[in-house]
Amino acid sequence: MQIPSKYEVKTLMEEYHDPCISLFLPIERVGQETQQNPVRLRNSLREIEHQVGQNPRFSTKLTELLEPLQALPDDETFWQEGQGLAIFRNLEQFRCYHLPERVQEQVVVSTHFYLKPLFPFLTNEGHCYILAFSQNRIRFLSGTRYTIQEVLLPENVPESLAEVLGEHPEKELQYHSSTSKGTVGKGGRHALIFHGTGASDTSKEHLVRYFHQINRGLRELLHDETAPLVLAGVEYLMDLYREVNTYPHLLERGLPGNPDDLSEQTLHKHIWPLVEPILLQARQEALAQYQEPAEIERISNNSSQIVPAAFEGRIATLFSSNNREQWGRFDPFTEAIEIHENAIPGDEDLLERAATQTFLHGGSVYLLDPTMIPGGQLAAAVFRY
């Protein structure tokens, strides 16, 4: 399974190479229903052909647009992953993602990619970072409720403490440990005792230098992120890292023990229960903020106000319907907006536009059942100003 990274999503959001094709399909996993997978995709390709072919500007490009998609229905390996499928195609890009949950069957041909079905996998309610480190190794991971993958750190971040200490780190900094119960990882919880050629103060100085370099690298990667960061490592090292950390969303609780022998999946299994309550709490706090009387001048459930504000980067938090659309048109240059009860040719889902722009400008997006949205409308927002 593959969920697009925040960087990939931003790339898709900023893509306006007309026409942009967005295709979503559920994937059947068992029994004879699996035979419907290629059938559904072929039907969707015919719908794309029909929509694109209606525009004389694009009809000459139709063969080129559809070429990379034509072979997918008969590729048996293509259907072996995921519960849902998301495909994005224009003349510059071709992206395909196998998603961990089913999505509604949908084809959208527009001037931009339609990304709303991806938001349940991208919002703060389903995303965290993990920093797992020891004396010998450092790993930085990006996790969702469903997946986890390693993220490359900048080149200026040392891969191990050995790079900071030189050729013979074991002569400068060594430790042994005692273990305690209730911890995860080989060796359990460690109480570090330093010995070697230098004093313990020198050893701590080397560690602090090591952690400062890691923190600078993370600051470069996470400067606009709000997802929680969880540490995994020996308790002494975690405590020391907290002293130099500047990322404001570092969780107080971490995963104690030596993480070197833990697979990515094992780290995910133990860390997600630490993260999930924090993420759910953030949503409740955001909903509570909307209800505060002091925020009356910074809130709205009027789409005519919300959509322009999203394009201007003024939305801090957006609550939007997860299963309904609001059709209309918006011109970001003139800020003219039209809202229609039913879709007419040329309309777009204004809720999707507001969500993508809020996400693009670093705001928080929560897709909710309409009954949970404050004010009883299809969208509500808390403005930055």
C-alpha positions as a printed NumPy array, in Angstrom:
array([[  0.   ,   0.   ,   0.   ],
       [  1.105,   3.532,  -0.627],
       [ -0.241,   6.804,   0.69 ],
       [  1.154,   9.952,  -0.935],
       [  3.534,  11.987,   1.18 ],
       [  2.778,  15.585,   2.066],
       [  5.343,  16.68 ,  -0.528],
       [  3.645,  14.575,  -3.224],
       [  0.235,  15.947,  -2.283],
       [  1.507,  19.514,  -2.464],
       [  2.938,  18.741,  -5.898],
       [ -0.456,  17.454,  -7.014],
       [ -2.244,  20.442,  -5.489],
       [ -0.043,  22.892,  -7.336],
       [ -0.52 ,  21.13 , -10.687],
       [ -2.696,  23.019, -13.163],
       [ -1.729,  21.374, -16.454],
       [ -5.197,  21.164, -17.997],
       [ -6.808,  18.615, -18.201],
       [ -6.132,  16.872, -14.885],
       [ -7.714,  13.418, -14.512],
       [ -8.495,  12.08 , -11.025],
       [ -9.791,   8.512, -10.746],
       [-10.836,   6.67 ,  -7.576],
       [-11.957,   3.043,  -7.29 ],
       [-12.674,   0.569,  -4.49 ],
       [-10.728,  -2.694,  -4.834],
       [-12.428,  -6.033,  -4.178],
       [-10.15 ,  -8.435,  -2.314],
       [-11.927, -11.82 ,  -2.137],
       [-14.064, -14.172,  -4.189],
       [-15.607, -13.597,  -7.575],
       [-16.026,  -9.908,  -6.776],
       [-12.336,  -9.44 ,  -7.634],
       [-13.311,  -9.871, -11.291],
       [-15.103,  -6.53 , -11.039],
       [-11.85 ,  -4.633, -10.457],
       [-10.654,  -4.506, -14.094],
       [-14.256,  -4.07 , -15.304],
       [-14.71 ,  -0.985, -13.152],
       [-11.422,   0.469, -14.31 ],
       [-12.3  ,  -0.053, -17.988],
       [-15.646,   1.652, -17.396],
       [-13.881,   4.569, -15.738],
       [-11.467,   4.859, -18.658],
       [-14.425,   5.038, -21.043],
       [-15.923,   7.808, -18.909],
       [-12.609,   9.69 , -19.022],
       [-12.466,   9.233, -22.794],
       [-15.996,  10.624, -23.087],
       [-15.338,  13.673, -20.856],
       [-11.987,  14.573, -22.393],
       [-13.226,  13.925, -25.934],
       [-16.   ,  16.503, -25.499],
       [-13.418,  19.294, -25.306],
       [-11.893,  20.064, -28.723],
       [ -8.755,  21.436, -27.062],
       [ -7.935,  18.037, -25.563],
       [ -9.346,  15.52 , -28.025],
       [ -6.043,  15.438, -29.956],
       [ -4.206,  14.578, -26.714],
       [ -6.598,  11.812, -25.668],
       [ -4.431,   8.892, -26.849],
       [ -1.378,  10.292, -25.072],
       [ -3.324,  10.889, -21.864],
       [ -4.82 ,   7.402, -21.709],
       [ -1.82 ,   5.412, -22.897],
       [ -0.28 ,   4.657, -19.465],
       [ -3.729,   3.703, -18.113],
       [ -4.777,   1.247, -20.806],
       [ -2.574,  -1.627, -19.642],
       [ -3.639,  -1.471, -15.981],
       [ -6.923,  -3.471, -16.097],
       [ -5.199,  -6.645, -17.367],
       [ -2.17 ,  -6.388, -15.068],
       [ -2.855,  -9.016, -12.386],
       [ -0.115,  -7.703, -10.087],
       [ -1.752,  -4.278, -10.128],
       [ -4.724,  -5.584,  -8.11 ],
       [ -2.769,  -7.335,  -5.355],
       [ -2.474,  -4.362,  -2.992],
       [ -4.781,  -2.118,  -1.032],
       [ -8.497,  -1.627,  -0.574],
       [ -8.774,   1.459,  -2.759],
       [ -7.141,   3.015,  -5.793],
       [ -6.278,   6.634,  -6.64 ],
       [ -4.88 ,   7.579, -10.06 ],
       [ -3.822,  11.061, -11.158],
       [ -2.936,  11.785, -14.764],
       [ -2.229,  14.805, -16.937],
       [  0.286,  15.378, -19.716],
       [  3.034,  16.021, -17.152],
       [  2.313,  13.504, -14.374],
       [  1.099,   9.963, -13.827],
       [  0.676,   8.945, -10.174],
       [ -0.976,   5.804,  -8.845],
       [ -1.628,   4.999,  -5.159],
       [ -3.031,   1.832,  -3.563],
       [ -4.918,   2.972,  -0.476],
       [ -5.524,   1.045,   2.783],
       [ -9.295,   1.672,   2.785],
       [-12.077,   1.622,   0.213],
       [-12.965,   4.834,  -1.588],
       [-16.057,   5.807,  -3.552],
       [-15.893,   5.175,  -7.292],
       [-15.345,   8.549,  -8.919],
       [-13.919,  10.204, -12.053],
       [-13.142,  13.939, -12.152],
       [-11.709,  15.772, -15.171],
       [-10.858,  19.375, -14.344],
       [ -8.193,  22.07 , -14.47 ],
       [ -6.67 ,  20.624, -11.291],
       [ -6.487,  17.27 ,  -9.51 ],
       [ -9.375,  16.338,  -7.211],
       [ -7.834,  15.288,  -3.88 ],
       [-10.659,  15.235,  -1.333],
       [-10.847,  11.387,  -1.096],
       [ -7.21 ,  11.387,   0.057],
       [ -7.766,  13.64 ,   3.054],
       [ -8.78 ,  10.9  ,   5.515],
       [ -5.249,   9.522,   5.023],
       [ -3.469,  12.879,   5.182],
       [ -4.971,  14.978,   7.95 ],
       [ -3.499,  15.345,  11.411],
       [ -5.884,  12.653,  12.663],
       [ -3.848,  10.017,  10.877],
       [ -0.219,  11.136,  10.79 ],
       [  2.809,  11.145,  13.06 ],
       [  6.599,  11.063,  12.959],
       [  8.941,   8.709,  14.806],
       [ 12.567,   9.405,  15.673],
       [ 14.29 ,   6.175,  16.707],
       [ 17.904,   6.515,  17.774],
       [ 20.716,   4.808,  19.621],
       [ 24.474,   5.217,  19.78 ],
       [ 24.806,   3.194,  16.58 ],
       [ 21.859,   4.159,  14.414],
       [ 19.206,   6.771,  13.702],
       [ 15.932,   6.288,  11.836],
       [ 13.3  ,   8.895,  11.028],
       [  9.902,   7.466,  10.095],
       [  6.601,   8.825,   8.854],
       [  3.544,   6.907,  10.01 ],
       [ -0.189,   6.943,   9.503],
       [ -2.895,   4.808,  11.042],
       [ -2.233,   2.279,   8.297],
       [  1.377,   2.545,   7.131],
       [  4.9  ,   3.479,   8.108],
       [  7.907,   4.319,   5.994],
       [ 11.416,   5.658,   6.552],
       [ 12.189,   9.242,   5.568],
       [ 15.663,  10.299,   4.459],
       [ 17.238,  12.907,   6.696],
       [ 19.322,  15.779,   5.274],
       [ 22.956,  14.983,   4.518],
       [ 24.188,  17.168,   7.39 ],
       [ 22.581,  14.792,   9.922],
       [ 25.005,  12.095,  11.14 ],
       [ 23.808,   8.537,  10.665],
       [ 25.301,   7.485,  13.991],
       [ 27.13 ,   8.84 ,  16.999],
       [ 30.306,   7.357,  15.53 ],
       [ 30.341,  10.093,  12.878],
       [ 30.388,  12.733,  15.604],
       [ 33.026,  11.081,  17.781],
       [ 35.433,  10.059,  15.04 ],
       [ 36.999,   6.754,  14.12 ],
       [ 36.96 ,   5.075,  17.55 ],
       [ 33.826,   6.165,  19.394],
       [ 33.907,   3.171,  21.68 ],
       [ 37.083,   4.527,  23.311],
       [ 35.506,   7.917,  23.942],
       [ 31.984,   6.951,  24.854],
       [ 30.814,   3.634,  26.156],
       [ 27.951,   2.567,  28.334],
       [ 26.462,  -0.507,  29.801],
       [ 22.956,  -0.834,  31.038],
       [ 20.636,  -2.417,  33.518],
       [ 17.198,  -3.471,  32.375],
       [ 13.777,  -3.132,  33.87 ],
       [ 10.448,  -4.735,  33.074],
       [  7.703,  -3.35 ,  30.933],
       [  9.855,  -2.029,  28.091],
       [ 10.047,  -2.767,  24.406],
       [ 13.16 ,  -3.696,  22.486],
       [ 16.25 ,  -5.764,  23.023],
       [ 17.928,  -4.847,  26.27 ],
       [ 14.82 ,  -3.253,  27.762],
       [ 15.036,   0.022,  29.641],
       [ 18.597,   1.254,  29.988],
       [ 20.252,   3.177,  32.805],
       [ 23.376,   4.485,  31.124],
       [ 26.71 ,   4.495,  32.94 ],
       [ 29.519,   6.134,  31.002],
       [ 33.146,   5.136,  31.199],
       [ 36.222,   5.359,  29.009],
       [ 38.991,   7.877,  28.449],
       [ 36.854,  10.957,  29.115],
       [ 34.69 ,  12.041,  31.984],
       [ 30.929,  11.717,  31.886],
       [ 30.616,  15.455,  31.188],
       [ 32.649,  14.994,  28.012],
       [ 30.474,  12.057,  27.006],
       [ 27.336,  14.113,  27.524],
       [ 28.864,  16.937,  25.49 ],
       [ 29.34 ,  14.566,  22.536],
       [ 25.759,  13.36 ,  22.817],
       [ 24.415,  16.904,  22.983],
       [ 26.385,  17.808,  19.865],
       [ 24.963,  14.721,  18.14 ],
       [ 21.406,  15.636,  19.088],
       [ 21.812,  19.261,  18.048],
       [ 22.717,  18.083,  14.559],
       [ 19.673,  15.792,  14.463],
       [ 17.411,  18.593,  15.694],
       [ 18.704,  20.979,  13.025],
       [ 17.994,  18.379,  10.359],
       [ 14.453,  17.817,  11.63 ],
       [ 13.833,  21.554,  11.798],
       [ 14.708,  21.702,   8.103],
       [ 12.229,  18.908,   7.304],
       [  9.399,  19.772,   9.684],
       [  9.329,  23.574,   9.621],
       [  5.662,  23.693,   8.546],
       [  4.441,  20.444,  10.124],
       [  2.025,  20.029,  13.018],
       [  1.955,  16.222,  13.29 ],
       [  3.183,  14.757,  16.599],
       [  6.753,  13.474,  16.883],
       [  7.459,  10.436,  19.08 ],
       [ 10.898,   9.383,  20.319],
       [ 12.042,   5.778,  20.545],
       [ 15.266,   5.08 ,  22.415],
       [ 16.998,   4.571,  25.716],
       [ 15.404,   6.805,  28.353],
       [ 18.61 ,   8.693,  29.12 ],
       [ 19.051,   9.529,  25.43 ],
       [ 15.405,  10.546,  25.039],
       [ 15.67 ,  12.884,  28.032],
       [ 18.844,  14.403,  26.622],
       [ 17.277,  14.912,  23.205],
       [ 14.296,  16.714,  24.733],
       [ 16.702,  19.31 ,  26.136],
       [ 17.816,  20.358,  22.635],
       [ 14.553,  19.766,  20.734],
       [ 12.893,  22.776,  19.082],
       [ 10.011,  20.978,  17.305],
       [  6.896,  22.158,  19.197],
       [  4.877,  18.963,  18.681],
       [  7.2  ,  16.472,  20.401],
       [  5.195,  14.133,  22.669],
       [  6.156,  13.803,  26.308],
       [  5.782,  10.048,  26.155],
       [  8.137,   7.972,  24.065],
       [  8.978,   4.321,  23.49 ],
       [ 11.771,   3.351,  25.93 ],
       [ 14.373,   0.739,  25.064],
       [ 16.93 ,   0.104,  22.346],
       [ 15.04 ,   0.377,  19.021],
       [ 17.824,  -0.992,  16.812],
       [ 16.362,  -4.489,  16.575],
       [ 12.757,  -3.353,  16.106],
       [ 11.299,  -3.472,  12.608],
       [  9.365,  -0.507,  11.249],
       [  6.131,  -2.475,  11.675],
       [  6.93 ,  -3.242,  15.33 ],
       [  7.704,   0.404,  16.032],
       [  4.399,   1.355,  14.42 ],
       [  2.488,  -1.23 ,  16.462],
       [  3.803,   0.12 ,  19.775],
       [  3.813,   3.846,  18.986],
       [  0.422,   4.346,  17.323],
       [ -1.491,   3.769,  20.621],
       [  0.591,   6.629,  22.093],
       [ -0.285,   8.942,  19.224],
       [ -3.966,   8.236,  18.594],
       [ -5.361,   9.8  ,  21.814],
       [ -3.349,  12.958,  21.128],
       [ -4.738,  13.205,  17.608],
       [ -8.321,  12.714,  18.746],
       [ -7.81 ,  15.259,  21.512],
       [ -6.579,  17.797,  18.95 ],
       [ -9.824,  17.432,  17.001],
       [-11.939,  17.886,  20.137],
       [ -9.936,  20.967,  21.128],
       [-10.385,  22.408,  17.637],
       [-14.145,  21.85 ,  17.82 ],
       [-14.233,  23.42 ,  21.289],
       [-12.289,  26.441,  20.036],
       [-14.946,  27.063,  17.402],
       [-17.589,  27.253,  20.144],
       [-15.717,  29.779,  22.317],
       [-17.456,  33.17 ,  22.466],
       [-14.101,  34.945,  22.203],
       [-13.603,  33.432,  18.736],
       [-16.817,  34.834,  17.265],
       [-14.932,  37.253,  14.98 ],
       [-12.592,  34.522,  13.703],
       [-15.1  ,  31.807,  12.777],
       [-17.522,  31.201,   9.932],
       [-19.704,  28.469,   8.466],
       [-20.425,  30.497,   5.329],
       [-18.779,  28.961,   2.264],
       [-18.76 ,  32.327,   0.517],
       [-16.324,  33.476,   3.207],
       [-14.48 ,  30.188,   3.746],
       [-13.398,  29.48 ,   0.162],
       [-11.691,  32.855,  -0.472],
       [-10.07 ,  32.718,   2.977],
       [ -8.631,  29.28 ,   2.174],
       [ -6.99 ,  30.596,  -0.988],
       [ -5.555,  33.521,   0.992],
       [ -4.04 ,  31.176,   3.586],
       [ -6.163,  32.634,   6.392],
       [ -7.708,  29.386,   7.665],
       [ -6.139,  27.81 ,  10.731],
       [ -8.687,  24.977,  11.049],
       [-11.278,  23.72 ,   8.575],
       [-14.119,  21.315,   9.285],
       [-15.628,  19.928,   6.092],
       [-18.172,  17.307,   5.091],
       [-16.67 ,  13.904,   4.373],
       [-19.479,  12.632,   2.151],
       [-21.143,  15.61 ,   0.485],
       [-20.124,  18.202,  -2.099],
       [-20.901,  21.878,  -2.464],
       [-20.978,  22.741,  -6.147],
       [-20.085,  26.08 ,  -7.592],
       [-17.308,  28.206,  -9.07 ],
       [-14.608,  30.396,  -7.593],
       [-12.174,  32.741,  -9.333],
       [ -9.141,  33.277,  -7.049],
       [ -8.108,  36.381,  -8.991],
       [-11.395,  38.287,  -8.681],
       [-12.663,  36.302,  -5.641],
       [-16.022,  36.002,  -7.392],
       [-17.892,  32.962,  -6.077],
       [-21.055,  31.169,  -7.173],
       [-22.732,  28.415,  -5.164],
       [-25.246,  26.115,  -6.871],
       [-27.691,  23.68 ,  -5.331],
       [-26.949,  21.147,  -8.073],
       [-23.859,  20.755, -10.245],
       [-23.903,  22.368, -13.678],
       [-21.215,  22.087, -16.385],
       [-18.043,  23.835, -15.298],
       [-18.768,  23.502, -11.557],
       [-16.313,  22.137,  -8.998],
       [-16.605,  20.944,  -5.424],
       [-15.893,  24.098,  -3.426],
       [-15.377,  22.046,  -0.258],
       [-12.522,  20.192,  -1.947],
       [-10.97 ,  23.456,  -3.092],
       [-11.156,  24.901,   0.421],
       [ -9.664,  21.744,   1.957],
       [ -6.733,  21.537,  -0.472],
       [ -5.888,  25.218,  -0.084],
       [ -6.087,  25.02 ,   3.708],
       [ -3.764,  22.006,   3.67 ],
       [ -1.424,  23.716,   1.202],
       [ -1.113,  26.743,   3.497],
       [ -0.361,  24.671,   6.598],
       [ -3.811,  24.664,   8.177],
       [ -5.522,  21.704,   9.836],
       [ -8.304,  19.906,   7.965],
       [-10.876,  17.632,   9.598],
       [-13.326,  15.719,   7.401],
       [-16.406,  14.966,   9.488],
       [-19.905,  13.662,   9.159],
       [-22.075,  16.733,   8.437],
       [-23.896,  16.247,  11.752],
       [-20.615,  16.943,  13.595],
       [-19.76 ,  20.192,  11.784],
       [-20.39 ,  23.285,  13.939],
       [-23.299,  25.41 ,  12.812],
       [-25.069,  22.656,  10.881],
       [-23.547,  23.613,   7.511],
       [-21.27 ,  21.655,   5.15 ],
       [-18.147,  23.522,   6.285],
       [-16.917,  25.641,   9.181],
       [-13.601,  27.384,   9.721],
       [-11.475,  29.113,  12.333],
       [ -9.487,  31.943,  10.72 ],
       [ -5.938,  32.916,  11.59 ],
       [ -6.953,  36.562,  11.282]])
